[in-house]
């Protein structure tokens, strides 16, 4: 049965779960847990908290599966639950961190575009200053490579709003990088990254 589950689509697995097949849900968990953990870690900043959010998101998704109407993909629906759960967790610990001060890791960008660790650190601080919804759109697009339709579903906003949040985030990062005087000695690396930002901004037009 497990081998059969692996060949089913998410929607087919959801239907199996609805008729009582718990193994089908285990397949959904295995299929999405790595991406979900990666997403949650960018918000929660530590492994233990991210794991807690992932577990809670999967539990909530299982409990609410009967109401899932497939207007969005299962992955988008699951990510939406995880993002909302992460935000709620951050609000609960507002005495130590605020939702507006969430730091998102820039490791993915650093590995693919930025060679110098110092540049990654500077970029990290710029990303940290983005408004929460811009951060969310950026992370879903850049790190998870989701479509704007999926991002809109996860953020529970219109397509154009999701796209605008992403574009504004990129434009802010591009401007910050271009204006940061300390980056001048890394012209080659930063120049390449600014070009990448320009390409992505154009993509979001």
N, C-alpha and C positions, 0 to 999 in steps of 0.2 A: 504493500500500500504506500510506503514511504517513497519508493522509486516512482510510483505513479504520480504522487503529489508533486514531485520535483518537475514533472513535465507540464503541469497545469499552469495556466496564467493566474495572476493575482485574483482576478474576478472569479475565475472558476474555483479557486481555493476558498474565496469568501463564501461562495454558495455552498461548498462542502461543509464549511464551519457552521453555517446557519442550520444545516440539517443534523448537526451533532458530531461532526468529525473533528476531534481535537488535534489529530495528527496534521490535518491540513493547516491549522493555525500555527503549529510548530514549524511547518515549512515556511510560512509567511515570516515568522520571527527570524529564522535562519537567513532568509533571503534579504531582509532589510536591516538587520541589527547593526551591521558594520557602518552603513551609511548613516543610520539614525544616531549611533554613538558619536560618530565624527561631527555631526551637526550639533548635538547637545554639548559636546566638549567645547565648541567654539563659544557657546554662551556661558556655560557653567565654570569653565576655566580649570577644573580639577576632575580627575578621573572618577573619584567616588561619587561626586554630585552628578556627573554626567550619567553614570551607570544607574543611579537612582531615578533620574528623569526618564531614561530609556525604559527601565522596568515599569515605571508608572504609566508611561505612554502606551506600552503594549497591553497592560492590564485594562486601561481605559478603553483602548480600541476594541479589545475583546468584549468588554461589557456593553459597548455601544454598537457592536457590529450589526445587530438586528435593525438598527436605524440607518445603516449605511446604504445609500440609494444609488451609488456609483455615478453620481453626477460629476465627480472628479475621480481621478485614479486612486487606488488604495494607497499608493505611496504618498501622494499629495495630502490625502486625508490624514494619514498617519503622521506625516511631518507637521501638519497643522496642529494636531494634538500635542506633539512633542514641543513645538515652539511655544504654545500657550502654557504648557506645563512648566517649561523652563522660566518663562516670564513670571508665573505665579510663585515659583520657588525663589526667584530673585527678589520679588516684592516681600516675601516672608522674612528674608534676611536683610532688609533694607538698613538695619543698623550697622552692617558691615560693608554692604555694597548696594548700589542703587541701579535700577533698570537702565538709567541713563548713563551709567558708568561701566557698562559691560565691556570687557576687553575681549576682542575677537583675535584669535591666533592668525598670524599671517604666514604661517609655515609653508602653505601650499604655494603662495606667490613667491616666497623667498627661494624655494627649491627650484622653481621653474624659470624665474626671471631675474631674481636678485642674487648675486654671488656673495657680496659683502654682508656679514652679519650686522654691521652697523647700520646699513641701509634698511635692513629688515626691522631693526629696532625703531628707527625713525618712522617707517611706514606703519608699524604697530601703533605708535602714538597717534598718528593721523587717523587711522581707522577707529581708534578708541574714542576720538572726538566726534565721530559721525552720529547723527540722530539715530535712535534705535531702529526705526523702520528702514532707514537707508542701510544700516548695518545688516539687517535681516535680508534685504533684497540683494545686497552685495554678496553675502556669504552663500546664499542659495544659488545665485547665478555663477559666481566664480569658483566656489569650492565644490558645489554639488552638481554643477552644470545642468540646472533645471531650466525649462522653458519659462518664458514670462507668463504663460497661461498657468503653469504649475505654481509659480511663485505667487501669482494673484490668488489662487485657490488657498494656498497655505497662509498667506497674509490676510485673507478674507477681505480683499479690496478689488476694485476694478482693474482690468488688464493694464490700462494706461497709467494708473496710479503706481502699480508695481514697477512698470518700466521707468516711470519718472523718478521713483525713489532710487532705483539702480543707477540711472543716468546722473542724477544729482550727486550720488556718492562718488562715482568715478570722476566727475568734474572737480569735486572738492579735493580728492586725492591728487589729481593731476596738477591742480593749482598749487596745492601745498608743496608738492615735490619740486615744482618749477621755481617756487619762491624761497625755498629753504636754502639759505646761503651755505650751511655746513655741508651740503651735498655737492658742492661745486667740484671738490677734488675727486669725486666719483662720477665724472661726466659720462663716461662710456656706459656704465651700468645704469645710471639714472636716465640717461638719454634713451636707452633701449626700453626702459620701463615706461617712460613718459609716452613713447611711441605706441606702446601696447595699450596704455590708457586711452590715447587718442583713437586707436582702432576700436576699442570697446565702446567708447562714447558714440562713435559713428554707428556702430552696430545697434545702439539703443535708440537712435533717432527714428 
